[in-house]
Amino acid sequence: MDIRSFFALIFLIIITSCSKDSSPAEPKISQDQIDAITGLYNLSEYMVSPAQDLNNDQVFSQNLMEELDCLSASIILREDLSYSKFAMQLNISPITNDLYAISCNFNESTSGTWDLVNGQIVLSEESENSYSLDGSVLTLTQGNVLPEFQSQVFIKQ
């Protein structure tokens, strides 16, 4: 084998070993899943423990949505795997025993990307949290007591 044949053989080996796979990569999330997941989700429950009576109606509730008219949040999950979240931030201060002063503070908006990981929705700006999805109900569960929350439930509109 002369030197030209040797380099031609090496060249062919390099060319064939570097060829790209022509099959497209499988998407992580199917189009059916994306269609089922995307949409607007509005906060319907903001559960805390222990129960509070913030509106002074003598009825203690664990759902702050029943106690604070100003509390709201929404998440928009888009088909391009981007999201926007708008949420009222709360001021929470202990008073005495299990009572807390809780009031609405300011609306905060975040945006980023979302992904479906092991059946859970993960938002890029909240990567430490994952939302469970059951039909049209998106739930973030932390299981904490005040000043943190137990769960937030969002309903698809």
C-alpha positions in Angstrom: 0.0 0.0 0.0 1.5 3.3 -1.0 1.3 6.5 1.0 -1.6 7.9 -1.1 -3.7 4.8 -0.6 -3.0 4.9 3.1 -4.1 8.5 3.4 -7.2 7.9 1.2 -8.2 5.0 3.5 -7.7 7.1 6.6 -9.7 9.9 5.0 -12.6 7.5 4.2 -12.5 6.1 7.8 -12.7 9.6 9.2 -15.5 10.7 6.9 -17.7 7.6 7.6 -17.1 7.6 11.3 -18.1 11.3 11.6 -21.3 11.0 9.6 -24.4 12.3 11.5 -27.3 10.1 12.3 -30.1 11.1 10.0 -32.9 10.2 12.3 -34.4 13.1 14.3 -34.2 13.1 18.0 -37.3 12.0 19.8 -39.0 14.9 21.6 -39.0 14.6 25.4 -42.7 15.7 25.5 -45.2 14.5 23.0 -47.4 16.9 21.1 -50.5 15.3 22.8 -49.0 16.0 26.2 -48.1 19.6 25.3 -51.7 20.1 24.0 -53.1 18.7 27.3 -50.8 20.7 29.5 -50.6 24.2 27.9 -53.0 26.9 29.0 -53.9 29.4 31.7 -54.0 28.1 35.3 -55.5 30.3 38.1 -54.9 29.9 41.8 -57.9 28.4 43.5 -56.5 27.3 46.9 -53.6 28.6 49.0 -53.5 26.2 51.9 -51.7 27.1 55.2 -51.5 25.6 58.6 -52.7 26.5 61.2 -56.0 28.0 60.0 -56.4 31.8 60.1 -59.2 34.3 60.4 -57.7 37.2 58.4 -61.0 38.8 57.4 -62.4 38.8 61.0 -65.6 36.9 60.1 -65.1 34.5 63.1 -64.4 31.7 60.6 -60.9 30.3 60.6 -59.8 28.8 57.3 -56.7 27.0 56.0 -57.4 28.3 52.5 -56.1 31.9 52.4 -58.2 32.5 49.2 -61.2 32.5 51.6 -59.5 35.1 53.8 -57.8 37.5 51.5 -59.6 39.1 48.6 -56.3 40.4 47.2 -54.7 37.0 46.9 -54.3 35.8 43.3 -51.8 34.0 41.0 -51.8 32.6 37.6 -49.5 30.5 35.5 -49.5 30.4 31.7 -47.8 27.3 30.2 -47.2 27.8 26.5 -46.7 25.3 23.6 -43.2 26.5 23.0 -42.4 25.3 26.6 -42.1 28.9 27.9 -44.2 30.1 30.9 -45.2 33.2 32.7 -46.3 33.3 36.4 -48.0 36.2 38.1 -48.4 35.9 41.9 -49.3 38.2 44.7 -46.5 38.1 47.3 -47.6 38.0 50.9 -46.3 39.7 54.1 -46.5 37.1 56.9 -45.6 38.1 60.5 -46.3 36.1 63.6 -48.6 37.7 66.2 -48.9 35.3 69.1 -49.4 31.6 69.4 -50.6 30.3 66.1 -52.0 33.6 64.8 -50.3 35.5 62.0 -50.7 38.9 60.4 -50.9 38.2 56.7 -51.5 40.8 54.0 -50.9 41.2 50.3 -47.7 43.0 49.4 -47.0 43.2 45.6 -47.5 41.3 42.4 -44.4 39.5 41.2 -44.0 38.1 37.7 -41.5 35.5 36.5 -41.0 33.8 33.2 -38.8 31.1 31.8 -39.2 27.6 30.5 -41.2 24.6 31.7 -40.5 20.9 31.4 -42.3 17.6 32.2 -40.1 15.5 34.5 -41.3 12.2 35.8 -44.9 13.4 35.4 -44.3 16.7 37.2 -44.2 20.2 35.8 -41.0 22.0 36.6 -40.6 25.7 36.0 -37.0 26.9 35.3 -37.2 29.7 37.8 -38.5 27.4 40.5 -36.4 24.3 39.8 -36.5 23.3 43.5 -40.3 22.8 43.2 -42.4 20.5 41.0 -46.1 20.8 40.3 -48.2 17.7 40.1 -50.7 17.6 37.3 -54.0 15.7 37.6 -56.2 16.5 34.6 -56.7 20.3 34.7 -55.4 20.7 38.3 -51.8 21.8 38.9 -50.7 21.5 42.5 -47.5 22.7 44.3 -47.2 20.9 47.6 -44.6 21.9 50.2 -46.3 20.6 53.4 -44.9 23.4 55.6 -46.6 25.4 58.4 -46.8 29.1 58.6 -45.0 31.3 57.7 -44.6 28.9 54.8 -47.5 27.2 53.0 -48.8 23.7 52.7 -50.0 23.7 49.1 -51.1 25.9 46.2 -53.7 24.6 43.7 -54.2 26.0 40.2 -57.2 25.2 38.0 -56.9 25.3 34.2 -59.2 27.8 32.6 
